[in-house]
Every structure is written in structure tokens, then in C-alpha cells.
Amino acid sequence: MMLVVLLPLLAEGDSPLSAGQQDGPLLLLLRSQRKFCLCAPLGAAHTLTGSAQGAQTLSLVVHSGTLCKANMAASCARTLTKVGLSFLESPAARRSGAFSYLLGNVGAHGSRRAYGTGGAGFRSKLLSGVRQGGGRVLGCAFLLGGGLGLYQTVKLSVQQHLAEEERKAPGGSLKLTLYQYKTCPFCSKVRAFLDYHGLPYEIVEVNPVMRKEIKWSTYRKVPILMVDGEVQLNDSSVIISSLKTYLVNKKKSMSDILRCYPEMKSVNDRGKEVIEYNNKYWLMLSEGETVAVYPQKEMQKEEMKWRQWADDWLVHLISPNVYRTTNEALASFDYIVREGKFGTFEGFFAKYVGAAAMFVISKRLKSRHNLQDDVREDLYKAVNDWVAAIGKNRKFMGGDQPNLADLSVFGVLRVMEGLQAFDDMMANTKVKYWYRRMESATLNHEGLNAEPYKH
């Protein structure tokens, strides 16, 4: 923080000149090598520089140093206001013709030297001229400085308050950018986690055809989460586990946490190279932190089991259900085009050609995952199995608050909203009440109010 006050000097001098009152020195002017230094009892370094040729205008530059900037501004404002009022309240400042006298005094005595004697500095010839001739101008200058100091005080206090609130917020120091397809269930999982915990993030919607938004990345899938523009997190479950680990223990950096989730390359049953993360459902916590997050041993095992279930089974029921018939396939792609990032031609192509392609692909998926002829029955059974695992005595699988399994399952199911498959699921299963509670929890960022050790 820097505060600048314009101060007219009447004459140059080659020895110290102090100006004080009975309660101690207020100002101290020192001349050395045609430079001036002004010191005031503000508790920090104050530097005043300028040419010493007759009546000059110097800049008083106040640096906050190691002091609190807001306190520095307040102290400076009080002192400058005190100085200004002392000049304006003097009898000489009220006499008419004072400013004309000041200019005449400068012209006649511009080359005179002024001397001071410590506590009696107000009687020196320099400040005598100021008091008798230019007190009003100088007083207004100091009052202006005091006003600026007051403005800085308020401004810096507000900034400090906002910064403190940001530090208190979980993950408030992280800048998060999510590269996604809005209708992708894996991306929806990550958004559910971020929304529930109230973590601010930016969204970059990726064009599913060209994917130019992620051309900088060797990892060509979504979601991708960039942390502070430097650390890249891939895979929805790795993203969630990494962020949850960070929220529990912020002493670890995201780079350090990411090293705990090494990539494992392998070849799947179709001969395609894939990247996996064998420990992606684990949180990287100490024994004490693990007990704090999972008071009962079975809680951790249960959470990991159902997170994996969401990835390995539930997510594969989405496509066969939303593309079950040609009409449902068209409705699904109409929604995808409307919510996604497509050009005019791309949107037309995606809606009709994509819908036809996905209708065919969904039949293959049904065969690959051994689904029933009516794939709705598999969806209903899966959702009811989830509700049964929660039980009648818990609001969520996490108890009174959602855990990572709740957020994962909710994120997967949410992508069907607005489609026939979603309406059928809500009407023919017992998931409705849990789903609405999850909807409220994420919308209201209820994770912000969870126990401190979980953040």
C-alpha cells in the first residue's frame, strides 16, 4: 500500500528541521544531498524525496513495511488529519491574504536557509512562514492525505475480510477448471462433488466432435480438472478422491496427493490400451484422519464398494436406457445438442446420425453387459438395490450427510433428468426421496456445514 501526499516546501536548508508539539515530535525534515526525508511517528518507514530549489512540491510516500496494511493506512490517516487541522486552526491560516503572502515570501526568501531546534521547531523560520502564509494550503493538503488514508483503510479492511473468508472456505485457495461434456455421467459425478462441498470452479464445455478445448492434453477423455492452472487431474474417481483428501488434510499439496494415484497402463479384452488407477477409491489419509472421516470400519469399505459399483455397473445402464427406442434416442440427442457445445452442422449431424448410431450401439451394450430385453428392469433393480443398501434408518449412505458413494450415484443418475428414462425410474422405484435430498444437498452446498475435520 502506498499513500502519496503533496507537500509544498518553502526553502532549502542544509540542516535538520523538526516540527513538534508538546506531546512529542510530529514531523522531521532532513536535508541531505538535495534530498529530503520526512519522519512521522506512524510506526513504519516514511520517505520524502524531491528537488530543493526554492518552493518545491515533494511527495510523501508511506510504505506499510511489515505492518498490517489496513492499520498502516488508518495510522497515516489519523496523523495527516491531525497535522492538517493544526494548520487550519491556527490564527495565521484564517487571516486574509495568506496565500498571496506565501507566494511573496517564497519569492523574497527562496534562497534563505532554515534551521530548527528540536522541540521548538514550530518557531523556526521555515514553519513560521508556513504558519503565517501557507497554513491553509498546507492544511488542506494534509487533510486530503488523511482522506485518502481513510479510503485506503476501508478498502484494505474489506479486502482482508474477503481474503479471510476465502481462506476459511474449503478449497478456497484452489483455482479449479473443469473440462467436461455436460451430459457425461462421469463429469456429472465431479460436479456433484464440487457443488456439495461448495468449491468454486469454472466450466469449459468441450466439443465432443473436435475436442479442440483439450487439444493441449495427451489425455483425450473428460472430465479433466485443472488445479491452479498447473496440476492436471484425470478420471472422475481420481479427481474426487484427490480433492477429498485435500479437504481433509490441506497440508498436502495437490501435486503430492496426485503422486499417490499412479497411472497403470494395460490392454483390455478388446486389445485396446487403457489407463487405470488401481487405488482410485482410496483417500490418502493418516490413521487418525481415516478414523475421523470413517468412525466405523465398515463405512470406508461400504463407500468404496458402492463407488466402484457406480462406475462398473450403474453407469453402463444409462446408454441402453436413454437410447432404448428410436424416439428416446432422438429425444436424448436433442437434449445433448441443446446442452452441449455443437456448431450448427455438427448439431444437426449429432442429433440424427448420432441418435441412429447410438440406438444401434445401445443394443450391443445390452448384449455386452448381459442386460434383460427390457433394460428398464435392470435400471429399476439397480436403483432399488442402492436404496436397500442405504436402509430405512439412514438419510444417505453416509448417514446424516452424503458420502462419496452418495455423490457418485447421484451424479450418474442426474444425467437422465428431462428424459423418459428418468421419469420412469422415479415412478417405478423407491429412489425418489433419497434423490430429492441429494438434489437439495448439492444445490445448497451443504458440505460447507459438515464437521470441520471433513474439510
Disulfide bonds with the S-S distance in Angstrom:
none
